[in-house]
Amino acid sequence: MVPRELLGRFYGLFRAISLIDGIIFNFWLTGKIPTHYTLMFVTIGAFYGCAFMWVCFRVKEGEYPPPGPKMTRSAGVKTYFRECFSNRYYVSVFVMMMAAGLAFAPINTFSIPYAKSLEVDMDHYGKALATTYFVSLTLAYFLGWLADRFHPLRVSIVTMVGYLLVSAYGALFATTPATFMPAFILHGVLSGCYFTSAASLGQRLFPHSRYAQFASAAGIVMAPANIVLAPLVGILIDGTGGFYRMTFFAGCAMAALALVTAWRVHGHFMRLGGPKGYVAPE
């Protein structure tokens, strides 16, 4: 079990592993995707399948308290939704996490056709993406330390402010390779900063005894929004004749929603004890 005061640094180091993988793939292999995509998909799938099964075999079950009174399925569903969604504070947390997590999705989904529309070479694109991972890698432990020191809610708010500014710049000016690539790199760096700083957010805000329950509720809010957002942005791009800056506009709007909701969450968070005395409402 990771001590709460070290959660940010743990997730920072955890993120570093995936960032190293991203650097290797994008720096050396992205440029070869158009000619070797079948081999790459098969290799990635096989590697993931083997690694995932290895982790499953290595997991050891812990000791658990005896189960509570048995209830019917309908009663269990009602209890679940009542506990997770009747408190407006937790609903605000779910919406904040959803909006922040989806702020980066439009660019992540459409960055390749966006880059191709500006005639950006795919090898150049891959090396730019590797650069974002390298910068995120150098910041990972430091961001984890900041999250432990000042709380992941506050650090993630700061990174989201940065992303709001970057996406606004991209929406207004990313019309050529020379203006798109800096916006794309900063997008990647700040999205990495957010995911690293917010990695322990759920553990720090949700009730410890029911963390998985509330984390799944956050997923319930995220999933349908994630399903709707990408097709909606795609429809807007097609409807405007390939206006790919729409991705930055959409990201900017989601970042603004995340910050408005985060302001509400932070106010309630402070009333519940703040960074030093926070007690999650049951």
Backbone as numpy.savetxt, mean C-alpha at the origin, in Angstrom:
# Nx Ny Nz CAx CAy CAz Cx Cy Cz
7.11 -13.41 18.47 6.27 -12.22 18.47 7.15 -10.97 18.47
6.87 -10.03 17.56 7.66 -8.81 17.46 7.17 -7.81 18.49
8.05 -7.26 19.35 7.61 -6.25 20.32 7.02 -5.05 19.61
5.99 -4.47 20.19 5.29 -3.36 19.53 6.22 -2.20 19.23
7.19 -1.94 20.12 8.07 -0.80 19.92 9.08 -1.02 18.79
9.11 -2.24 18.23 10.03 -2.54 17.12 9.29 -2.90 15.83
7.98 -2.77 15.82 7.21 -3.18 14.66 7.61 -2.43 13.39
7.81 -1.12 13.51 8.16 -0.33 12.34 9.48 -0.77 11.73
10.48 -0.98 12.57 11.78 -1.42 12.04 11.72 -2.83 11.49
10.93 -3.69 12.12 10.76 -5.05 11.58 10.18 -5.00 10.18
9.12 -4.23 10.00 8.51 -4.15 8.68 9.42 -3.43 7.69
10.22 -2.48 8.17 11.18 -1.83 7.29 12.17 -2.83 6.72
12.70 -3.71 7.57 13.63 -4.74 7.09 12.90 -5.77 6.25
11.66 -6.09 6.61 10.86 -7.03 5.83 10.65 -6.50 4.41
10.33 -5.21 4.32 10.14 -4.58 3.02 11.42 -4.57 2.21
12.56 -4.47 2.88 13.84 -4.39 2.18 14.07 -5.61 1.30
13.61 -6.78 1.75 13.80 -8.01 0.96 13.07 -7.91 -0.37
11.81 -7.50 -0.34 11.04 -7.39 -1.58 11.59 -6.29 -2.48
12.13 -5.23 -1.87 12.70 -4.15 -2.67 13.96 -4.61 -3.41
14.76 -5.44 -2.76 15.95 -5.98 -3.42 15.53 -6.82 -4.63
14.49 -7.64 -4.46 13.98 -8.43 -5.59 13.51 -7.52 -6.72
12.81 -6.44 -6.35 12.32 -5.51 -7.37 13.45 -4.83 -8.12
14.52 -4.50 -7.42 15.67 -3.88 -8.08 16.27 -4.84 -9.10
16.47 -6.08 -8.69 17.08 -7.07 -9.59 16.23 -7.28 -10.83
14.93 -7.47 -10.64 14.05 -7.76 -11.77 13.97 -6.57 -12.73
13.72 -5.38 -12.19 13.46 -4.25 -13.06 14.73 -3.72 -13.73
15.86 -3.82 -13.05 17.09 -3.28 -13.64 17.57 -4.16 -14.79
17.50 -5.49 -14.61 18.08 -6.38 -15.61 17.06 -7.06 -16.52
15.80 -7.19 -16.10 14.87 -8.05 -16.84 13.70 -7.33 -17.49
13.29 -6.16 -16.98 12.11 -5.50 -17.54 12.25 -5.24 -19.03
13.41 -4.83 -19.47 13.63 -4.55 -20.88 13.47 -5.77 -21.77
13.53 -6.98 -21.18 13.41 -8.22 -21.96 12.00 -8.80 -21.94
11.08 -8.13 -21.26 9.71 -8.65 -21.16 9.05 -8.83 -22.52
9.16 -7.87 -23.45 8.46 -8.06 -24.73 8.85 -9.33 -25.49
10.08 -9.84 -25.29 10.53 -11.00 -26.05 10.59 -12.29 -25.23
10.52 -12.20 -23.90 10.67 -13.40 -23.07 9.61 -13.48 -21.98
8.42 -12.91 -22.24 7.43 -12.83 -21.16 6.93 -14.20 -20.70
6.81 -15.17 -21.62 6.32 -16.50 -21.22 7.29 -17.16 -20.24
8.57 -17.13 -20.57 9.58 -17.71 -19.69 9.58 -17.01 -18.34
9.43 -15.70 -18.33 9.44 -14.94 -17.07 8.23 -15.29 -16.21
7.05 -15.38 -16.83 5.85 -15.73 -16.06 5.97 -17.12 -15.45
6.45 -18.08 -16.22 6.59 -19.44 -15.72 7.61 -19.49 -14.59
8.74 -18.81 -14.76 9.79 -18.81 -13.74 9.30 -18.15 -12.45
8.63 -17.00 -12.58 8.13 -16.30 -11.40 7.08 -17.15 -10.68
6.17 -17.76 -11.45 5.14 -18.59 -10.84 5.72 -19.78 -10.10
6.72 -20.43 -10.71 7.34 -21.59 -10.07 8.08 -21.18 -8.80
8.80 -20.07 -8.89 9.54 -19.60 -7.70 8.59 -19.23 -6.57
7.50 -18.51 -6.92 6.54 -18.12 -5.89 5.88 -19.35 -5.28
5.47 -20.30 -6.11 4.82 -21.50 -5.59 5.71 -22.28 -4.65
6.97 -22.44 -5.01 7.91 -23.18 -4.14 8.16 -22.43 -2.84
8.38 -21.11 -2.94 8.67 -20.32 -1.74 7.47 -20.30 -0.80
6.26 -20.16 -1.36 5.05 -20.11 -0.54 4.82 -21.43 0.17
5.00 -22.54 -0.53 4.82 -23.85 0.09 5.88 -24.09 1.17
7.09 -23.63 0.94 8.15 -23.77 1.94 7.77 -23.04 3.23
7.23 -21.82 3.07 6.79 -21.05 4.25 5.67 -21.79 4.97
4.72 -22.34 4.21 3.60 -23.07 4.83 4.09 -24.25 5.65
5.07 -24.98 5.14 5.59 -26.14 5.87 6.40 -25.73 7.10
6.92 -24.51 7.08 7.74 -24.04 8.20 6.92 -23.43 9.34
5.67 -23.09 9.07 4.82 -22.46 10.09 4.49 -23.48 11.18
4.64 -23.07 12.42 4.30 -23.92 13.57 3.14 -23.28 14.32
2.13 -24.06 14.59 0.97 -23.54 15.31 1.33 -23.25 16.76
0.76 -22.15 17.27 1.01 -21.78 18.66 -0.05 -22.33 19.58
-0.07 -21.79 20.79 -1.07 -22.19 21.78 -2.21 -21.17 21.76
-3.45 -21.66 21.74 -4.59 -20.77 21.65 -5.55 -21.04 22.80
-6.28 -20.00 23.24 -7.28 -20.22 24.29 -8.42 -21.05 23.73
-9.18 -21.69 24.61 -10.33 -22.50 24.13 -11.34 -21.60 23.42
-12.05 -22.12 22.44 -13.03 -21.31 21.70 -14.17 -20.87 22.60
-14.76 -19.73 22.22 -15.88 -19.22 22.99 -17.14 -20.00 22.71
-18.26 -19.54 23.26 -19.53 -20.23 23.03 -19.85 -20.32 21.53
-20.32 -21.47 21.11 -20.64 -21.67 19.70 -21.87 -20.85 19.34
-21.84 -20.20 18.17 -22.99 -19.44 17.71 -23.30 -19.84 16.27
-24.51 -19.53 15.84 -24.90 -19.85 14.48 -24.13 -18.97 13.50
-24.11 -19.40 12.23 -23.37 -18.64 11.22 -23.92 -17.23 11.07
-25.25 -17.10 11.04 -25.84 -15.77 10.87 -25.53 -14.87 12.07
-25.55 -15.47 13.27 -25.21 -14.69 14.46 -23.76 -14.26 14.43
-22.88 -15.15 13.95 -21.46 -14.81 13.85 -21.22 -13.68 12.87
-21.91 -13.70 11.73 -21.76 -12.64 10.73 -22.25 -11.31 11.31
-23.39 -11.34 11.99 -23.92 -10.11 12.59 -22.96 -9.55 13.64
-22.40 -10.44 14.46 -21.45 -10.00 15.49 -20.21 -9.38 14.84
-19.72 -10.04 13.79 -18.53 -9.54 13.09 -18.75 -8.12 12.57
-19.86 -7.92 11.84 -20.11 -6.60 11.25 -20.44 -5.56 12.31
-21.11 -5.97 13.36 -21.41 -5.02 14.43 -20.13 -4.56 15.11
-19.24 -5.49 15.43 -18.00 -5.13 16.13 -17.07 -4.30 15.25
-17.03 -4.59 13.96 -16.07 -3.92 13.08 -16.59 -2.60 12.51
-17.90 -2.51 12.27 -18.40 -1.37 11.51 -19.37 -0.47 12.29
-19.63 -0.77 13.55 -20.54 0.09 14.31 -19.80 1.28 14.94
-18.50 1.17 15.07 -17.70 2.26 15.64 -17.21 3.17 14.51
-17.62 4.43 14.50 -17.27 5.33 13.40 -15.76 5.57 13.30
-15.07 5.45 14.42 -13.62 5.61 14.40 -12.98 4.55 13.52
-13.37 3.29 13.71 -12.78 2.22 12.91 -13.20 2.33 11.44
-14.42 2.77 11.20 -14.85 2.98 9.82 -13.96 4.04 9.16
-13.64 5.09 9.91 -12.74 6.12 9.38 -11.36 5.55 9.10
-10.88 4.69 9.99 -9.58 4.05 9.76 -9.61 3.21 8.49
-10.68 2.44 8.31 -10.80 1.60 7.11 -10.80 2.47 5.85
-11.56 3.56 5.86 -11.63 4.43 4.68 -10.28 5.09 4.43
-9.62 5.52 5.49 -8.29 6.11 5.34 -7.31 5.14 4.70
-7.29 3.91 5.21 -6.37 2.91 4.67 -6.72 2.55 3.24
-8.00 2.50 2.93 -8.43 2.21 1.56 -7.99 3.30 0.61
-8.28 4.57 0.96 -7.96 5.67 0.07 -6.45 5.81 -0.11
-5.69 5.66 0.98 -4.24 5.77 0.88 -3.66 4.63 0.04
-4.15 3.42 0.26 -3.63 2.28 -0.49 -3.94 2.38 -1.98
-5.09 2.99 -2.33 -5.49 3.09 -3.73 -4.96 4.35 -4.42
-4.37 5.26 -3.65 -3.84 6.48 -4.28 -2.77 6.17 -5.31
-2.03 5.09 -5.11 -0.93 4.75 -6.02 -1.38 3.82 -7.15
-2.59 3.27 -7.04 -3.03 2.25 -7.98 -3.17 2.75 -9.42
-3.70 3.96 -9.67 -3.84 4.38 -11.06 -2.52 4.40 -11.83
-1.48 4.98 -11.25 -0.18 5.00 -11.93 0.39 3.59 -12.02
0.31 2.82 -10.94 0.85 1.46 -10.98 0.18 0.61 -12.06
-1.11 0.83 -12.28 -1.85 0.04 -13.26 -1.53 0.45 -14.69
-1.40 1.75 -14.93 -1.30 2.25 -16.30 0.06 2.87 -16.64
1.06 2.66 -15.80 2.35 3.32 -16.05 3.01 2.84 -17.34
2.88 1.56 -17.67 3.53 1.06 -18.90 2.87 1.64 -20.15
1.54 1.56 -20.33 0.97 2.23 -21.51 1.18 3.74 -21.50
1.20 4.35 -20.31 1.49 5.79 -20.20 2.89 6.06 -20.75
3.87 5.28 -20.28 5.24 5.46 -20.74 5.36 5.21 -22.24
4.69 4.18 -22.74 4.75 3.88 -24.18 4.11 4.99 -25.00
3.06 5.61 -24.46 2.41 6.70 -25.20 3.35 7.89 -25.35
4.34 7.99 -24.47 5.34 9.06 -24.55 6.63 8.58 -25.20
6.61 7.33 -25.71 7.75 6.72 -26.40 8.96 6.56 -25.47
8.68 6.19 -24.22 9.75 5.87 -23.27 10.20 4.44 -23.52
11.50 4.24 -23.68 12.06 2.90 -23.90 11.82 2.04 -22.66
11.43 0.76 -22.86 11.11 -0.10 -21.74 12.32 -0.42 -20.87
13.49 -0.46 -21.47 14.69 -0.67 -20.66 14.92 0.54 -19.75
14.71 1.73 -20.28 14.82 2.96 -19.49 13.77 2.96 -18.39
12.55 2.54 -18.75 11.46 2.45 -17.77 11.84 1.49 -16.63
12.37 0.32 -16.98 12.74 -0.65 -15.96 13.82 -0.14 -15.03
14.80 0.55 -15.59 15.88 1.10 -14.75 15.37 2.23 -13.85
14.40 2.99 -14.34 13.79 4.02 -13.49 13.03 3.39 -12.33
12.31 2.30 -12.63 11.59 1.60 -11.57 12.56 0.99 -10.56
13.67 0.44 -11.06 14.69 -0.09 -10.15 15.26 1.01 -9.27
15.37 2.22 -9.82 15.86 3.35 -9.03 14.92 3.66 -7.87
13.61 3.60 -8.14 12.65 3.86 -7.06 12.78 2.82 -5.96
13.01 1.57 -6.35 13.17 0.52 -5.34 14.46 0.70 -4.56
15.51 1.14 -5.25 16.79 1.34 -4.55 16.67 2.45 -3.52
16.03 3.56 -3.90 15.85 4.66 -2.95 14.98 4.20 -1.78
13.91 3.47 -2.08 13.04 2.95 -1.01 13.81 2.01 -0.10
14.72 1.22 -0.69 15.53 0.30 0.11 16.41 1.06 1.09
17.04 2.14 0.63 17.92 2.91 1.52 17.13 3.59 2.64
15.84 3.85 2.39 15.02 4.53 3.39 14.25 3.58 4.30
14.21 2.29 3.96 13.30 1.36 4.63 13.51 1.31 6.14
14.73 1.09 6.60 14.96 0.97 8.04 14.71 2.31 8.73
15.15 3.40 8.09 14.97 4.74 8.68 13.48 5.05 8.84
12.67 4.71 7.83 11.23 4.94 7.93 10.60 4.08 9.01
11.10 2.84 9.15 10.61 1.98 10.23 10.92 2.57 11.58
12.14 3.14 11.71 12.51 3.79 12.97 11.62 5.00 13.24
11.34 5.79 12.21 10.46 6.94 12.37 9.06 6.50 12.81
8.57 5.42 12.22 7.25 4.90 12.61 7.24 4.48 14.07
8.32 3.84 14.53 8.41 3.44 15.93 8.53 4.66 16.84
9.24 5.68 16.37 9.51 6.85 17.20 8.31 7.80 17.27
7.65 8.05 16.14 6.59 9.06 16.08 5.20 8.50 15.82
5.09 7.23 15.55 3.87 6.48 15.26 3.64 6.41 13.75
3.26 5.22 13.26 3.06 5.06 11.81 1.95 5.94 11.25
0.95 6.30 12.06 -0.11 7.17 11.56 0.46 8.52 11.14
1.30 9.09 11.96 1.86 10.40 11.66 2.84 10.36 10.49
3.68 9.33 10.46 4.65 9.23 9.37 3.95 8.99 8.04
2.93 8.16 8.05 2.20 7.90 6.80 1.45 9.14 6.33
0.98 9.97 7.24 0.32 11.22 6.84 1.32 12.13 6.13
2.53 12.23 6.65 3.54 13.07 6.02 3.87 12.57 4.61
4.03 11.26 4.46 4.34 10.72 3.13 3.17 10.94 2.18
1.94 10.89 2.68 0.79 11.11 1.81 0.70 12.56 1.36
1.11 13.48 2.21 1.18 14.89 1.78 2.17 15.02 0.63
3.33 14.37 0.77 4.31 14.39 -0.32 3.75 13.82 -1.59
2.99 12.73 -1.48 2.43 12.11 -2.68 1.36 13.00 -3.31
0.60 13.70 -2.50 -0.40 14.62 -3.04 0.28 15.66 -3.93
1.41 16.19 -3.49 2.13 17.20 -4.27 2.70 16.60 -5.55
3.28 15.41 -5.46 3.86 14.77 -6.64 2.80 14.43 -7.67
1.67 13.87 -7.23 0.61 13.52 -8.17 -0.01 14.77 -8.81
-0.07 15.87 -8.05 -0.55 17.13 -8.62 0.40 17.62 -9.70
1.71 17.51 -9.44 2.70 17.88 -10.47 2.53 17.02 -11.71
2.42 15.70 -11.53 2.25 14.80 -12.67 1.00 15.11 -13.46
-0.10 15.40 -12.75 -1.36 15.69 -13.44 -1.25 16.93 -14.31
-0.44 17.89 -13.89 -0.34 19.15 -14.62 0.76 19.15 -15.68
1.87 18.43 -15.43 3.05 18.64 -16.27 3.63 17.40 -16.93
3.19 16.17 -16.59 3.83 14.96 -17.11 3.37 14.66 -18.53
3.85 15.46 -19.49 3.42 15.34 -20.88 4.54 14.90 -21.81
5.77 14.82 -21.33 6.91 14.39 -22.13 7.75 13.41 -21.30
8.63 12.65 -21.94 9.51 11.76 -21.15 10.29 12.51 -20.07
10.73 13.72 -20.38 11.54 14.50 -19.44 10.75 14.93 -18.21
9.42 15.10 -18.35 8.61 15.49 -17.19 7.92 14.28 -16.56
7.67 13.24 -17.37 7.03 12.04 -16.84 7.96 11.25 -15.93
9.21 11.05 -16.34 10.09 10.17 -15.58 10.36 10.66 -14.16
10.64 11.96 -13.92 10.79 12.40 -12.52 9.52 12.18 -11.70
8.35 12.46 -12.31 7.10 12.24 -11.58 6.91 10.76 -11.28
7.26 9.91 -12.24 7.12 8.46 -12.05 8.06 7.96 -10.95
9.30 8.43 -10.97 10.27 8.01 -9.94 9.82 8.47 -8.56
9.40 9.73 -8.45 8.93 10.23 -7.15 7.67 9.50 -6.70
6.80 9.18 -7.64 5.62 8.35 -7.32 6.06 7.04 -6.68
7.03 6.37 -7.30 7.49 5.09 -6.77 8.14 5.22 -5.41
8.95 6.25 -5.24 9.63 6.45 -3.96 8.62 6.73 -2.85
7.68 7.64 -3.10 6.73 8.01 -2.05 5.72 6.91 -1.78
5.33 6.15 -2.80 4.45 5.01 -2.53 5.18 3.98 -1.67
6.47 3.77 -1.96 7.27 2.87 -1.12 7.39 3.39 0.30
7.58 4.70 0.43 7.66 5.30 1.78 6.36 5.09 2.54
5.23 5.25 1.84 3.96 5.04 2.53 3.82 3.60 2.99
4.03 2.65 2.10 3.80 1.25 2.46 4.76 0.78 3.56
5.96 1.35 3.60 6.88 1.00 4.67 6.45 1.62 5.99
6.12 2.91 5.97 5.76 3.59 7.21 4.41 3.13 7.75
3.50 2.72 6.87 2.15 2.31 7.31 2.04 0.80 7.52
3.12 0.06 7.33 3.03 -1.40 7.42 2.53 -1.87 8.78
2.90 -1.18 9.83 2.49 -1.60 11.18 1.28 -0.82 11.68
0.61 -0.08 10.78 -0.50 0.78 11.21 -1.64 -0.01 11.83
-2.02 -1.12 11.20 -3.11 -1.92 11.74 -2.81 -2.46 13.13
-1.57 -2.96 13.30 -1.19 -3.49 14.62 -1.21 -2.42 15.69
-1.00 -1.18 15.30 -0.95 -0.11 16.29 -2.32 0.53 16.56
-3.30 0.34 15.65 -4.59 0.98 15.82 -5.72 0.02 16.18
-5.66 -1.22 15.70 -6.73 -2.17 15.95 -6.56 -2.85 17.31
-7.65 -3.36 17.91 -7.52 -4.09 19.18 -6.60 -5.29 19.00
-5.66 -5.43 19.90 -4.65 -6.48 19.77 -5.29 -7.87 19.76
-6.30 -8.07 20.60 -6.90 -9.39 20.72 -7.73 -9.78 19.51
-8.10 -8.79 18.68 -8.93 -9.07 17.51 -8.33 -8.43 16.26
-7.01 -8.42 16.20 -6.35 -7.75 15.08 -6.76 -8.35 13.73
-6.72 -9.68 13.62 -7.05 -10.32 12.34 -8.47 -9.99 11.90
-9.38 -9.92 12.86 -10.77 -9.61 12.54 -10.87 -8.21 11.92
-10.23 -7.22 12.54 -10.33 -5.85 12.04 -9.50 -5.67 10.77
-8.40 -6.39 10.64 -7.61 -6.32 9.41 -8.43 -6.86 8.24
-9.19 -7.93 8.48 -10.03 -8.47 7.41 -11.15 -7.49 7.05
-11.67 -6.77 8.04 -12.70 -5.77 7.76 -12.13 -4.64 6.90
-10.89 -4.25 7.17 -10.23 -3.25 6.32 -10.10 -3.78 4.89
-9.83 -5.08 4.76 -9.75 -5.69 3.44 -11.09 -5.69 2.73
-12.17 -5.86 3.47 -13.51 -5.84 2.88 -13.80 -4.45 2.28
-13.33 -3.41 2.95 -13.52 -2.05 2.42 -12.61 -1.83 1.21
-11.39 -2.34 1.27 -10.41 -2.11 0.20 -10.79 -2.85 -1.08
-11.23 -4.10 -0.97 -11.39 -4.96 -2.15 -12.36 -4.39 -3.19
-13.61 -4.04 -2.83 -14.51 -3.53 -3.88 -14.03 -2.22 -4.49
-13.41 -1.36 -3.65 -12.88 -0.10 -4.19 -11.76 -0.37 -5.19
-10.94 -1.36 -4.87 -9.84 -1.73 -5.77 -10.37 -2.30 -7.08
-11.46 -3.07 -7.00 -12.07 -3.64 -8.19 -12.63 -2.55 -9.10
-13.21 -1.52 -8.50 -13.89 -0.47 -9.27 -12.91 0.56 -9.83
-11.86 0.90 -9.07 -11.03 2.05 -9.42 -10.31 1.88 -10.76
-9.61 0.75 -10.95 -8.82 0.59 -12.17 -9.69 0.61 -13.43
-10.81 -0.16 -13.50 -11.67 -0.05 -14.69 -12.22 1.36 -14.90
-12.55 2.04 -13.79 -13.08 3.40 -13.91 -12.04 4.34 -14.52
-10.81 4.26 -14.04 -9.75 5.10 -14.61 -9.50 4.73 -16.07
-9.54 3.42 -16.36 -9.37 2.99 -17.74 -10.45 3.54 -18.65
-11.70 3.54 -18.19 -12.81 4.11 -18.97 -12.58 5.59 -19.21
-12.11 6.30 -18.18 -11.84 7.74 -18.32 -10.72 7.99 -19.33
-9.68 7.15 -19.29 -8.58 7.31 -20.24 -9.06 7.07 -21.67
-9.82 6.01 -21.87 -10.34 5.72 -23.21 -11.30 6.81 -23.67
-12.13 7.27 -22.74 -13.11 8.29 -23.10 -12.51 9.64 -23.42
-11.28 9.88 -22.97 -10.60 11.15 -23.26 -9.54 11.00 -24.34
-9.58 9.87 -25.06 -8.65 9.69 -26.17 -7.22 9.43 -25.74
-7.04 8.66 -24.66 -5.69 8.33 -24.20 -5.04 9.41 -23.37
-5.84 10.09 -22.56 -5.32 11.15 -21.68 -4.78 10.49 -20.41
-3.53 10.03 -20.46 -2.98 9.23 -19.37 -2.67 10.04 -18.11
-2.62 11.33 -18.24 -2.44 12.12 -17.02 -3.63 11.97 -16.08
-4.72 11.38 -16.59 -5.86 11.08 -15.74 -5.44 10.19 -14.56
-4.40 9.38 -14.75 -3.93 8.53 -13.66 -3.40 9.36 -12.49
-2.68 10.44 -12.82 -2.19 11.32 -11.75 -3.34 12.09 -11.11
-4.31 12.52 -11.91 -5.48 13.19 -11.34 -6.21 12.27 -10.35
-6.39 11.00 -10.75 -7.08 10.04 -9.88 -6.28 9.79 -8.60
-4.97 9.63 -8.74 -4.12 9.43 -7.57 -4.16 10.62 -6.63
-4.17 11.82 -7.21 -4.24 13.04 -6.40 -5.55 13.10 -5.63
-6.64 12.75 -6.29 -7.95 12.77 -5.62 -8.00 11.77 -4.47
-7.46 10.55 -4.68 -7.46 9.55 -3.62 -6.56 9.97 -2.47
-5.42 10.61 -2.78 -4.53 11.10 -1.72 -5.21 12.17 -0.89
-5.97 13.05 -1.56 -6.70 14.10 -0.83 -7.74 13.48 0.09
-8.48 12.47 -0.42 -9.46 11.78 0.43 -8.78 11.11 1.61
-7.63 10.49 1.37 -6.90 9.83 2.46 -6.49 10.84 3.53
-6.04 12.01 3.11 -5.58 13.01 4.08 -6.75 13.61 4.87
-7.86 13.84 4.21 -9.04 14.36 4.92 -9.49 13.36 5.99
-9.53 12.09 5.61 -9.94 11.06 6.56 -8.89 10.88 7.65
-7.62 10.96 7.28 -6.53 10.81 8.25 -6.58 11.91 9.31
-6.98 13.12 8.92 -7.10 14.21 9.87 -8.15 13.88 10.94
-9.25 13.29 10.50 -10.30 12.88 11.43 -9.79 11.74 12.33
-9.12 10.76 11.72 -8.59 9.63 12.49 -7.58 10.11 13.52
-6.71 11.03 13.12 -5.67 11.50 14.05 -6.29 12.22 15.25
-7.33 13.01 14.99 -7.98 13.69 16.11 -8.56 12.71 17.11
-9.22 11.67 16.62 -9.77 10.65 17.51 -8.65 9.87 18.18
-7.59 9.60 17.43 -6.43 8.89 17.96 -5.84 9.63 19.16
-5.74 10.94 19.07 -5.19 11.72 20.18 -6.12 11.68 21.39
-7.43 11.69 21.14 -8.37 11.62 22.27 -8.32 10.27 22.96
-7.84 9.24 22.24 -7.73 7.90 22.82 -6.38 7.65 23.50
-5.58 8.68 23.61 -4.31 8.55 24.33 -3.08 8.93 23.54
-3.21 9.05 22.22 -2.07 9.46 21.41 -0.97 8.41 21.35
0.21 8.79 20.84 1.30 7.82 20.63 1.73 7.08 21.89
1.68 7.73 23.04 2.20 7.11 24.26 1.16 6.36 25.06
-0.12 6.77 24.96 -1.12 6.14 25.82 -2.31 5.59 25.08
-2.18 5.34 23.80 -3.32 4.92 22.99 -3.88 3.57 23.47
-5.20 3.53 23.58 -5.91 2.29 23.90 -6.99 2.12 22.84
-6.92 1.04 22.07 -7.88 0.81 21.02 -9.27 0.57 21.61
-10.29 1.25 21.12 -11.65 1.03 21.65 -12.13 -0.38 21.33
-12.76 -1.01 22.28 -13.28 -2.38 22.09 -14.71 -2.33 21.56
